[in-house]
Amino acid sequence: MKTKKPAEEFAITRQNLIAMGERIKVIRKTFQISQKDFAASLKMSACYLSEIEQGKGNNPGHSFFCKIAHTYNVSLNYLILGKGDIFLSRETKNGEADSRLDIDSLDTLEDMIWLLNNSSYFRHIMLGNASDFFVKNEKYIRISLEKSRRKKKKLSTSTSVD
């Protein structure tokens, strides 16, 4: 088996583009995100993302990889070269892993708020779940809102009469 030289690792060949596309697809599927939503989170078209995942077209460029790395906490080393862990470990300033990143260990509302502010993955999952809830319960939400409006209107007319 031929060993790659360091310069060959960084060379943008069709084979490397296909491999990078596959890694991007793995990341997207790990988060269970559609191409459309993943592309939207990166401010790009779903068609272009599809081309990248298939290894078609040109090298997407450094800023594209940086967006994925920043938004999804992915290692650039994995993303570009396919080496190392997919995700970066999140650590505090003293070098210890922050326990608030473990969803099962959330004890307080403050921990949940911290996680919403510091984890794009958690934010994406929460917004997706909220969206599903609203879609599935739209009828009941509308009924409840209408009842609240009538109640407010009734209270405001009764207090203005007094």
N, C-alpha and C positions, 0 to 999 in steps of 0.2 A: 504494500500500500504506500502510495506517495505521500510524504509529509509536506504540508503546506508551509511555505515561507511566510513570515509576517506580512510582507507586502501583498501576498496573494489573498490573505484573510480579508483585507480591506478593499480588494479589487471588486468593482461592481460588474459582476458577470451575470449572465442570465440565470445560472444555477444559484448564485448568491441572492438574487432578487426573488427567486421562487422560494428559497429557504426563509428569507425574511418575511415574505408574504404568509407563509405557513405559520411562522411564529406569531405574527400579528393576529392571524385567525385563531390560534390557540388562546391567546390573551382574551380576545373578544368572546370566544365561547366559554372561557373560564368564568367570565362575568355574566354569561347568559344574556348577551346584548345582541340585538339584531344589527345587521350592517348599517341600516338606516340610522339607528340611535347612536351607534358607535361613531359613525361618520359625523353626525350632528354634534356630538360631544367634542370632536376635534375640529369643528367648523370647516368641513369639507363635504363634497358630494359622495353619496353612497356608490355611485358609478365608479368614481375614482378609487374609492376604498376597495371595491370589488376587483378592479384591475391590479391594485397593489397586492391584494391577497392571492391573486392568481399568478403574480410575478410578471405581469405584462407591463408595458410602458417603460418609463424612465425611472431612475432612482428618485424616490420621493423627497429626498433632501433631509438635512440634519434637523431642521425645525419640526418636521413631521414626527421624527422619532423622539425629539425632546417633548413634544406635546403628549405623546402616549406615555412616556416615562413619567412626566409630571402628573398627568391626570389620573393614571392608573397605578402609580407607584411601581413601575416596571424598571428593571435594570437595563440600561443601555447596552451593557456588555452582552446580556442575553438577547436583546432585541436585534442588535446589529450582527453580532458574531455567533450567537447561539451558545454562549458559554456561561456557566454559573447559574445561580438561581433566577427564576423568572422575576420574583418580586423582591424589592429591597426591604430589609428589616427596618421598622420604624423604631428609633431609639430616642431616649430623652437626652438632655445635654450631658448627663453623667454617664452615658453609654449603656444604660440598662433599657431593656425593652419596656415600652409603656403598656401596662396591663389594660388600659382603657381601649386598646385596639382589639381586644378580645370581646366580641359582642356578648358572649355568654357570661362575662364577668362584670357587665355594667351594673353598678349598684345604685347610682343616683341619676337624677335628671341632668345634673351638671356633666356627668360622664357621657351621657347620650348627646348632649349639646356639643361637647368637645369633639366627639366622634363625628358628628355632622359637619363641624367646621374643618376637621382635619383629615377626613377620609372621603375621597370622591367616590370610592366604591360603595361605602355605606350610604352616602347621600343619594347615589343613583338607585340603590335598592329601595330606600325609603320612599323616594319620589315615585318610583315605579309601583310600589305597593299602594301608596296613597292614590295614585291615578287609577289603578284597578278598582280600588274601593269606591271612588267617586263614580266611575262608569257603571259598576254593578249596582250601586245604590242610588242612582240619580233620581229615580221616581220617589223614593222615600225622603231623600234630602229636599226635593222640591216641595213635597207635602209638608214637611217639618218647617221649612222656611216660610211657607204661606201661612201656616198656623201661627208662627211667631209674629209675622207682619200683622195679622188680624188682631192678635192679642195686644200688640203695641198700639195699634190704631184704636182699639177699644179702650185701653188704659188712657191714652192721650185725650180722647174725647170725653171720658168720664171725669178726668181731673180738670179739664178746661171748663166743664159745666159747673163744678163745685166752686 
